[in-house]
Amino acid sequence: MSNVYVLTVSRFTICSQRATQMNVLVRRTFVRLREIIAANKDLAARIEKLEANHRQSASIVDVLVDEIDGLAREVKESKILPPPARRKIDF
């Protein structure tokens, strides 16, 4: 049997060119799935590394935002800012 595979389904045996094509298709699909899984592992590792860097940067930004909020509260509480100037209305 050259280039013809035997596909056994349940009680039936199919020996045809179509069976050969399906067998090759199934094998290619599983190979592609393996490649995708391997690529996703690499991507997952890279994303984890980026997230770690992001967490560090985000924590620095959080500290800066908290400091700015604290300074804004101090300014508001001490009323360092002069009151807005009012114009008199003359008639």
DAURPE-V774112 format. One record per backbone hydrogen bond with DSSP energy under -0.5 kcal/mol. NH is the residue of the N-H (numbers start at 1). CO is the residue of the C=O. If there is no record, write none. Layout:
NH&CO, NH&CO
This chain:
3&1, 5&16, 7&5, 7&14, 8&6, 9&7, 9&12, 10&8, 12&9, 14&7, 14&12, 15&13, 16&5, 16&14, 20&16, 21&17, 22&18, 23&19, 24&20, 25&21, 26&22, 27&23, 28&24, 29&25, 30&26, 31&27, 32&28, 33&29, 34&30, 35&31, 36&32, 37&33, 38&34, 39&35, 40&36, 41&37, 42&38, 43&39, 44&40, 45&41, 46&42, 47&43, 48&44, 49&45, 50&46, 51&47, 52&48, 53&49, 54&50, 55&51, 56&52, 57&53, 58&54, 59&55, 60&56, 61&57, 62&58, 63&59, 64&60, 65&61, 66&62, 67&63, 68&64, 69&65, 70&66, 71&67, 72&68, 73&69, 74&70, 75&71, 76&72, 77&73, 78&74, 79&75, 80&75, 90&88
